[in-house]
Amino acid sequence: MRINTGIQYNDSGLTASIKAMHLDSEIIAISNENIGGFDKVGYQRKEAVVSSFAEYLGVHALSKTIDDKVGRIAVSSNPLDVALANKGYFQTETENGVKLSRDGRFQIAKDGTLMTLDNSKVLSNAGTSIIFPFIPQDLKQVKIDNRGKITMFNPETKKFTLVGQIGVVDSTGMAVLEPNVKQGYNEYSNVALQQEFMSIMPYIKNFDANRQMFMLQNSVLGKTISQLSQ
């Protein structure tokens, strides 16, 4: 006795071309997002991952990963701008919960709370808000070491007062012991424009080839239907 098994999948040429174009357009969109984020502080490059059987699954075979390499670090004139020279994320408290970010552009609110530029609270290594005992007259009086510990000069006592320590974690939420925090710096994206333009070209050509195939098949199908209707 012989048992025949297997999976058969039949799809029209038009459907296959549409699926391929849809997949290519989504991959191109990811590259365009990276190009748009080139000059954004804290932006991390997105990378397209295409699984097996993409010719059958189409866009459902596509997923994204985050490139967590450290981006370009540039000097800033603001002492509350900090960058991470190692992998890791700042923790900020938003209306939708705790968010991880590499954007270290901070400010001090009127009540002394350390905030991001979009008014989210910066969390300490203990998971609480960082609050300054008073608003410094000069931000240069604020010092942040490479572990994220914040101190501030107190004119009355003529000493530096401990304010708190910025919490830095990895993508799983575990504390990073050596974050290598750089005060007075901004980290721009880790996107390399040349790499993005080179990687996007094969998908643009593939999209155009599938578009031409779709137009050809659609023309042949139209002629066939026209002849059958006569």
C-alpha positions as CSV (number, residue, x, y, z in Angstrom):
1,M,0.0,0.0,0.0
2,R,1.3,3.4,-0.9
3,I,0.2,6.6,0.8
4,N,0.6,9.9,-1.1
5,T,0.9,13.0,1.0
6,G,1.9,16.6,0.5
7,I,0.6,20.1,0.2
8,Q,-0.5,21.6,-3.1
9,Y,-0.9,25.3,-3.5
10,N,-2.3,26.8,-6.7
11,D,-2.3,30.5,-7.2
12,S,-2.9,32.7,-10.3
13,G,-0.1,34.7,-11.8
14,L,-2.0,37.9,-11.1
15,T,-2.4,37.1,-7.4
16,A,1.3,36.1,-7.1
17,S,2.4,39.4,-8.7
18,I,0.1,41.4,-6.3
19,K,1.5,39.5,-3.2
20,A,5.1,40.2,-4.4
21,M,4.4,43.9,-5.0
22,H,2.7,44.2,-1.6
23,L,5.7,42.6,0.1
24,D,8.2,44.7,-1.8
25,S,6.4,47.9,-1.0
26,E,6.3,47.1,2.7
27,I,10.1,46.4,2.7
28,I,10.7,49.7,0.8
29,A,8.5,51.5,3.4
30,I,10.8,50.2,6.2
31,S,13.9,51.5,4.4
32,N,12.1,54.9,3.8
33,E,11.4,55.0,7.6
34,N,15.0,54.5,8.3
35,I,16.1,57.2,5.8
36,G,13.6,59.6,7.4
37,G,15.0,58.8,10.9
38,F,18.6,59.4,9.9
39,D,18.8,62.8,11.8
40,K,16.5,61.9,14.6
41,V,17.9,61.6,18.2
42,G,17.6,58.2,19.6
43,Y,16.2,56.6,16.5
44,Q,17.2,52.9,15.9
45,R,17.3,51.3,12.5
46,K,14.5,48.9,11.6
47,E,15.5,45.8,9.7
48,A,13.1,43.8,7.5
49,V,13.0,40.0,8.1
50,V,11.4,37.8,5.4
51,S,10.4,34.3,6.5
52,S,10.2,31.2,4.3
53,F,7.3,30.7,1.8
54,A,7.1,34.4,1.2
55,E,5.9,33.7,-2.4
56,Y,2.8,32.1,-0.8
57,L,2.4,34.2,2.4
58,G,3.1,37.6,0.8
59,V,3.3,40.4,3.3
60,H,2.4,38.0,6.1
61,A,5.9,36.6,5.8
62,L,7.4,40.0,6.8
63,S,8.5,41.1,10.3
64,K,10.8,43.8,11.7
65,T,13.7,43.7,14.1
66,I,15.5,46.6,15.8
67,D,19.2,47.2,15.2
68,D,20.5,48.1,18.7
69,K,24.0,49.2,17.7
70,V,25.0,52.6,19.2
71,G,24.4,55.5,16.8
72,R,26.3,58.6,16.0
73,I,27.2,60.6,19.2
74,A,27.5,64.4,18.8
75,V,28.3,67.2,21.3
76,S,25.4,69.2,22.7
77,S,25.4,72.6,24.5
78,N,22.7,71.5,26.9
79,P,24.0,69.9,30.2
80,L,20.7,67.9,30.5
81,D,21.4,66.2,27.1
82,V,22.8,62.7,27.8
83,A,23.7,59.9,25.5
84,L,24.4,56.2,26.0
85,A,27.7,55.0,24.6
86,N,26.7,51.4,25.3
87,K,23.6,49.4,24.5
88,G,20.6,50.1,26.7
89,Y,17.6,52.3,27.1
90,F,16.3,55.1,29.4
91,Q,13.0,54.4,31.1
92,T,10.3,57.0,30.9
93,E,6.8,57.0,32.4
94,T,4.1,57.9,29.8
95,E,0.3,57.9,29.9
96,N,0.5,54.5,28.3
97,G,2.9,53.0,30.8
98,V,6.7,52.7,30.9
99,K,8.5,53.3,27.6
100,L,12.1,52.6,26.6
101,S,14.0,55.2,24.7
102,R,17.5,56.2,23.7
103,D,16.5,59.8,23.4
104,G,18.3,61.5,26.3
105,R,17.2,65.1,25.8
106,F,15.9,66.0,29.2
107,Q,14.5,69.0,31.0
108,I,13.5,70.0,34.5
109,A,9.8,70.7,35.1
110,K,8.6,73.5,37.4
111,D,8.2,71.1,40.3
112,G,11.8,69.8,39.9
113,T,10.9,66.6,38.1
114,L,13.3,65.4,35.4
115,M,11.3,65.1,32.2
116,T,11.8,64.3,28.5
117,L,11.0,66.8,25.8
118,D,7.5,65.2,25.4
119,N,6.8,65.7,29.1
120,S,7.3,62.0,30.2
121,K,8.9,61.4,33.6
122,V,12.5,60.0,33.5
123,L,12.7,57.1,35.9
124,S,15.5,56.3,38.3
125,N,17.3,52.9,38.7
126,A,14.7,52.3,41.5
127,G,11.8,52.9,39.0
128,T,10.7,56.2,40.6
129,S,10.7,59.8,39.4
130,I,13.8,61.9,39.7
131,I,13.1,65.1,41.5
132,F,15.5,68.0,42.0
133,P,15.3,69.6,45.5
134,F,15.3,73.0,43.8
135,I,15.6,74.4,40.3
136,P,19.3,75.2,39.5
137,Q,20.0,78.8,38.3
138,D,22.6,77.4,36.0
139,L,22.3,73.9,34.4
140,K,26.1,73.6,34.4
141,Q,25.7,73.1,38.2
142,V,24.1,69.7,37.3
143,K,26.6,66.9,36.9
144,I,25.9,63.4,35.6
145,D,28.5,60.7,35.8
146,N,29.0,57.7,33.4
147,R,26.7,55.5,35.6
148,G,23.9,58.1,35.4
149,K,24.2,59.4,38.9
150,I,23.0,63.0,39.1
151,T,24.4,65.5,41.5
152,M,23.8,69.3,41.8
153,F,25.8,72.0,43.4
154,N,24.1,73.7,46.3
155,P,25.1,77.3,46.7
156,E,24.1,77.4,50.3
157,T,26.1,74.5,51.5
158,K,28.8,74.9,48.8
159,K,28.6,71.1,48.2
160,F,27.2,68.8,45.6
161,T,23.9,67.1,46.6
162,L,22.8,63.7,45.2
163,V,19.6,64.0,43.2
164,G,19.2,60.4,41.9
165,Q,20.4,58.0,39.4
166,I,19.0,57.6,35.9
167,G,17.8,54.1,35.3
168,V,19.3,52.3,32.2
169,V,18.0,48.9,31.2
170,D,18.3,46.5,28.3
171,S,15.4,45.5,26.0
172,T,14.2,42.9,28.5
173,G,14.1,45.4,31.4
174,M,17.2,44.2,33.2
175,A,19.5,46.9,34.6
176,V,22.6,47.8,32.6
177,L,25.5,48.0,35.0
178,E,27.9,49.9,32.7
179,P,25.7,52.2,30.6
180,N,28.5,54.7,29.9
181,V,26.4,57.8,30.2
182,K,27.8,60.8,28.4
183,Q,26.6,64.2,29.7
184,G,26.4,67.0,27.1
185,Y,26.0,64.7,24.1
186,N,23.2,63.5,21.8
187,E,23.0,60.2,20.2
188,Y,21.6,60.3,16.6
189,S,20.4,57.4,14.6
190,N,22.5,54.3,13.8
191,V,21.3,54.5,10.1
192,A,23.9,54.5,7.3
193,L,22.3,56.2,4.3
194,Q,24.6,54.5,1.8
195,Q,23.6,51.1,3.2
196,E,19.9,51.9,3.1
197,F,20.0,53.1,-0.5
198,M,22.0,50.1,-1.6
199,S,19.7,47.6,0.2
200,I,16.5,49.2,-1.2
201,M,17.5,48.9,-4.9
202,P,16.9,45.2,-5.4
203,Y,13.3,45.5,-3.9
204,I,12.6,48.5,-6.2
205,K,13.7,46.5,-9.2
206,N,11.7,43.5,-8.1
207,F,8.6,45.6,-7.5
208,D,8.9,47.0,-11.0
209,A,9.4,43.5,-12.5
210,N,6.3,42.2,-10.8
211,R,4.4,45.3,-11.9
212,Q,5.3,44.7,-15.5
213,M,4.3,41.0,-15.2
214,F,1.0,42.0,-13.6
215,M,0.3,44.5,-16.5
216,L,1.2,41.8,-19.1
217,Q,-1.0,39.1,-17.5
218,N,-3.8,41.6,-17.0
219,S,-3.6,42.5,-20.7
220,V,-3.7,38.9,-21.8
221,L,-6.6,38.2,-19.5
222,G,-8.5,41.1,-20.9
223,K,-8.0,40.0,-24.5
224,T,-9.1,36.5,-23.6
225,I,-12.3,37.7,-21.9
226,S,-13.0,40.0,-24.9
227,Q,-12.6,37.1,-27.4
228,L,-14.8,34.7,-25.3
229,S,-17.6,37.3,-25.1
230,Q,-17.8,37.6,-28.9
